[in-house]
Amino acid sequence: MSSSLELVERRVRVAALARAQAEAQQTAERQKLAPAAWRGPLLRQAGHGQDAVERLKEQLQEQSHLFSATRGYVHETSLMIGTSWWAPGPTAPLTPMSDRRTAETELARVGASVWTALLVAVDLAEATRSHEAFGPITDQAEYDRARRTVVDRAAAALADVEVIDERLLIAIAWRLGLALDPVENLAQRLVDHEMHPAAPARREPERVGEIADVVGWR
C-alpha cells in the first residue's frame, strides 16, 4: 500500500510542477514578434510582394494629399505593433483616431489594400521604434505551438492523477488533512495543495474507519 501512496504523491508533484510551468508562461509577458514574423502573414493577406509596399510608400510621400486617412491609419497601427492591441491575423485592426474605411477607399484607387498599408506600418515601426515594437520570435505559429505544449502537458499530468483509484486519493487527502468531499474534484485539490499548502481541515470522524481500512492501518 505504501508504494501505491508514493505513486500518488509522485504524480501529484508532477502535476503541480506542470501546472506551475503553465501558469508562469501564461502570466509572463508575451515575447514580441520579429519584423519578419509580421511581414510574412501580412504579405499573404495582401497577395503581393514587398515591391508593392515600396510603391505605396513612395505614393504616400509624393502625393500625401491623396492619402490623409491612410497616413493616419499607418501612423496609428505602427504604434499598435508590439502592444497587446493587435497581432497578425485574418482581420485588419480598427484604430481610435483614424478612418480605416476611408483609407481603404484611398488605397483602392492606386490598386493597394489595407494590408499594403499595414506592411508600411511595420516598416515605419521598424524605422522609428524597433526596440520597443519587436522581439526575437521569428515564427508566430511555432511560438504558439510551444506555449500550447506546456498547457497540454499540465492537463495531461492532472489527468494522470484523476485516473488513480479514488480510495488512494482519499487516503492521501486524509493524511494531509484535506477535506475528503467532494471526491469528484479531489485530484485537482491535491494538486492545488501541493502548489499552495493550506492549513489542515478538521478531521472527519465518520470517515476515519473508512480511511484506516484503505491504508491498512488496522
Beta strands, then each sheet from edge to edge (+ up, - down):
end
